[in-house]
Amino acid sequence: MDIYGQTIENLKSLADEKFKIFSEKIISGAKPLIGVRTDALRSVAKKVALIDLYGYLSECKFDFYEDTLIYGLLVARLRGGEFFSYLEKYLKEADSWAHIDIFVPEIKFAKKEPKPLWDYIKERDGKAEGFELRFLTVCLMDIFLTEENLDYLFDFAARNDGKGYYNDMATAWLVSAAYVKFEDRTYGFLKNRLLSDFTFRKTLSKIVDSKRVKDKEKIKALRIKK
């Protein structure tokens, strides 16, 4: 049996029916779920990487949420050109916020060599849609949220707002994370009200919910100012 077939059998042996039912309510993708917890998926991906990483990448059928995410976790281990050669296929198969949000923090090379990914984001900015756009947004938040990048991040957020629920929620997440790290400059951006009403409200809610934000009344006041 090939590595992909072995992996599917392994995943089915790890299935948790109660977790599957719970996950189906929040993951909201088109692909069916087997019902394997994320930590177990990471462990399975590590084993596959040791046995036959490229075999899995070539054999993956993307039949389930889980086999697709494992593909992403393996791609995240690759560097440079190899990473980008598999990235496009993964982003086409991704059909859940979880396929993006779990994948991005696992990208190994970007922490030490961020420029190729930064260049990719710049190149795809204005062209990306769907979960590829969420990928760009989450990368900006997770890897490129620095003071020197703030102007670009704010411009990106404003230009790419209003492109679907999952992208608008990612934008709110990005701006709220920026507020936690760079309060004054992000507050100035929020005062300009460059975001849609939906994304603006969600951003404020995320900021108010953060335990790291002390002056919540300043943010609450923005809800009623027009």
Phi, psi and omega per residue, in radians:
M1 nan 2.410 -3.123
D2 -1.260 2.947 -3.057
I3 -1.091 -0.617 3.127
Y4 -1.157 -0.813 3.118
G5 -1.068 -0.723 3.092
Q6 -1.064 -0.702 -3.109
T7 -1.162 -0.737 3.115
I8 -1.072 -0.744 3.104
E9 -1.074 -0.728 3.121
N10 -1.099 -0.766 3.135
L11 -1.071 -0.744 -3.128
K12 -1.143 -0.543 3.092
S13 -1.247 -0.353 -3.125
L14 -1.688 0.021 -3.041
A15 -1.109 2.454 3.100
D16 -2.175 1.912 -3.018
E17 -1.084 -0.711 3.130
K18 -1.129 -0.714 3.110
F19 -1.159 -0.647 3.104
K20 -1.056 -0.826 -3.133
I21 -1.082 -0.748 3.102
F22 -1.110 -0.800 -3.069
S23 -1.156 -0.615 -3.136
E24 -1.056 -0.453 -3.134
K25 -1.360 -0.458 -3.033
I26 -1.951 -0.425 -3.086
I27 -1.386 -0.655 2.945
S28 0.988 0.608 3.059
G29 -1.703 2.981 3.138
A30 -1.435 -0.470 -3.102
K31 -1.294 2.462 3.100
P32 -1.180 2.701 3.118
L33 -1.809 2.515 2.989
I34 -1.504 -0.663 3.101
G35 1.841 0.755 -3.125
V36 -1.889 2.329 -3.115
R37 -1.181 2.684 -3.026
T38 -1.073 -0.743 3.133
D39 -1.053 -0.673 3.111
A40 -1.186 -0.637 3.095
L41 -1.105 -0.702 3.099
R42 -1.094 -0.704 3.122
S43 -1.134 -0.727 3.106
V44 -1.097 -0.757 3.138
A45 -1.065 -0.699 3.109
K46 -1.073 -0.729 3.140
K47 -1.164 -0.735 3.122
V48 -1.085 -0.704 -3.135
A49 -1.068 -0.589 3.137
L50 -1.344 -0.556 -3.054
I51 -1.505 -0.961 -3.042
D52 -2.885 1.268 -3.088
L53 -1.034 -0.886 -3.063
Y54 -1.232 -0.524 3.058
G55 -1.086 -0.765 3.115
Y56 -1.118 -0.763 -3.124
L57 -1.060 -0.595 -3.132
S58 -1.434 -0.462 -3.053
E59 -1.688 -0.280 -3.010
C60 -0.993 2.316 -3.126
K61 -1.771 -0.151 3.126
F62 0.982 0.745 -3.117
D63 -1.429 -0.399 -3.033
F64 -2.326 2.876 2.989
Y65 -0.996 -0.756 -3.008
E66 -1.259 -0.768 -3.124
D67 -1.174 -0.508 3.078
T68 -1.202 -0.770 3.132
L69 -1.137 -0.670 3.089
I70 -1.075 -0.700 3.042
Y71 -0.959 -0.815 3.122
G72 -1.098 -0.728 -3.140
L73 -1.131 -0.543 3.073
L74 -1.302 -0.734 3.090
V75 -1.036 -0.662 -3.124
A76 -1.091 -0.315 3.120
R77 -1.452 -0.266 -3.074
L78 -1.400 2.846 -3.122
R79 -2.074 2.644 2.952
G80 0.871 -2.221 -3.058
G81 -1.039 -0.645 3.112
E82 -1.072 -0.763 3.128
F83 -0.983 -0.875 -3.062
F84 -1.243 -0.459 3.126
S85 -1.205 -0.437 3.106
Y86 -1.776 -0.305 -3.048
L87 -1.065 -0.784 -3.065
E88 -1.016 -0.757 3.139
K89 -1.115 -0.750 3.138
Y90 -1.078 -0.785 -3.105
L91 -1.168 -0.490 3.065
K92 -1.241 -0.573 -3.121
E93 -1.505 -0.381 -3.131
A94 -1.101 2.227 -3.137
D95 -2.350 0.403 -3.136
S96 -2.582 2.587 3.040
W97 -0.979 -0.581 -3.095
A98 -1.174 -0.559 3.087
H99 -1.074 -0.459 3.127
I100 -1.612 -0.888 -2.985
D101 -1.191 -0.504 3.082
I102 -1.447 -0.567 -3.086
F103 -1.219 -0.854 -2.987
V104 -0.991 -0.843 -3.121
P105 -1.122 -0.258 -3.118
E106 -1.546 -0.105 -3.100
I107 -1.172 1.959 -2.966
K108 -1.282 -0.856 -2.945
F109 -1.243 -0.446 -2.958
A110 -1.198 -0.418 -3.137
K111 -1.193 -0.648 -3.126
K112 -1.726 -0.508 -3.120
E113 -2.243 1.261 -3.018
P114 -1.330 -0.347 -2.984
K115 -1.007 -0.769 3.132
P116 -1.026 -0.682 3.124
L117 -1.247 -0.673 3.073
W118 -1.054 -0.762 3.115
D119 -1.124 -0.662 3.111
Y120 -1.104 -0.765 3.131
I121 -1.069 -0.804 3.135
K122 -1.063 -0.701 -3.094
E123 -1.217 -0.625 -3.079
R124 -1.571 -0.222 3.108
D125 -1.037 2.188 -3.111
G126 1.631 -0.220 3.128
K127 -1.966 -0.544 -3.048
A128 -1.240 2.534 3.072
E129 -2.396 2.996 3.051
G130 0.991 -2.423 -3.069
F131 -1.318 -0.272 2.992
E132 -1.164 -0.692 3.098
L133 -1.131 -0.721 3.075
R134 -1.071 -0.645 3.085
F135 -1.013 -0.829 3.127
L136 -1.042 -0.781 -3.086
T137 -1.127 -0.778 -3.130
V138 -1.185 -0.616 3.056
C139 -1.079 -0.761 3.124
L140 -1.038 -0.712 -3.121
M141 -1.277 -0.760 -2.994
D142 -1.437 -0.518 -3.006
I143 -2.056 -0.560 -2.962
F144 -2.053 0.367 -3.138
L145 -1.476 1.433 3.114
T146 -2.184 2.836 -3.103
E147 -1.093 -0.650 -3.119
E148 -1.212 -0.349 -3.137
N149 -1.673 -0.034 -2.994
L150 -1.015 -0.768 -3.111
D151 -1.025 -0.759 3.117
Y152 -1.144 -0.750 -3.123
L153 -1.083 -0.738 3.126
F154 -1.148 -0.731 3.115
D155 -1.110 -0.723 3.105
F156 -1.066 -0.804 -3.117
A157 -1.064 -0.785 -3.111
A158 -1.177 -0.712 -3.085
R159 -1.282 -0.525 -3.065
N160 -1.787 0.175 3.091
D161 -1.266 2.711 3.083
G162 1.349 0.462 -3.100
K163 -2.020 0.699 3.072
G164 1.902 2.660 -3.034
Y165 -0.943 -0.899 -3.030
Y166 -1.205 -0.518 3.066
N167 -1.335 -0.674 3.119
D168 -1.162 -0.640 3.082
M169 -1.153 -0.645 3.086
A170 -1.156 -0.661 3.092
T171 -1.100 -0.770 3.091
A172 -1.059 -0.679 3.124
W173 -1.133 -0.774 3.127
L174 -1.060 -0.863 -3.075
V175 -1.205 -0.658 3.113
S176 -1.157 -0.643 3.070
A177 -1.150 -0.655 3.086
A178 -1.109 -0.675 3.135
Y179 -1.086 -0.727 -3.131
V180 -1.067 -0.663 -3.093
K181 -1.551 -0.616 -3.040
F182 -2.353 1.283 -2.962
E183 -1.039 -0.885 -3.006
D184 -1.105 -0.846 -3.103
R185 -1.203 -0.630 3.121
T186 -1.241 -0.619 3.077
Y187 -1.086 -0.700 3.089
G188 -1.069 -0.711 3.091
F189 -1.102 -0.770 -3.122
L190 -1.139 -0.642 3.134
K191 -1.092 -0.480 3.132
N192 -1.337 -0.203 3.072
R193 0.882 0.996 3.127
L194 -1.595 -0.093 3.135
L195 -1.683 2.753 3.055
S196 -1.112 2.798 -3.133
D197 -0.986 -0.753 -3.120
F198 -1.076 -0.916 -3.087
T199 -1.163 -0.640 3.108
F200 -1.068 -0.837 -3.140
R201 -1.105 -0.733 3.137
K202 -1.149 -0.647 3.101
T203 -1.092 -0.832 3.129
L204 -1.072 -0.708 3.136
S205 -1.093 -0.738 3.134
K206 -1.144 -0.640 3.128
I207 -1.175 -0.808 -3.135
V208 -1.097 -0.602 -3.128
D209 -1.299 -0.282 -3.095
S210 -1.257 2.302 3.101
K211 -1.277 -0.239 -3.103
R212 -1.550 -0.103 3.124
V213 -1.729 2.144 -3.079
K214 -1.586 -0.831 -3.093
D215 -1.575 1.455 -3.104
K216 -1.374 -0.432 -3.112
E217 -1.135 -0.588 3.122
K218 -1.073 -0.678 3.126
I219 -1.308 -0.718 3.130
K220 -1.062 -0.562 -3.134
A221 -1.145 -0.500 3.129
L222 -1.186 -0.375 -3.127
R223 -1.169 -0.509 -3.056
I224 -1.835 -0.173 3.107
K225 -1.430 2.322 3.133
K226 -1.895 nan nan
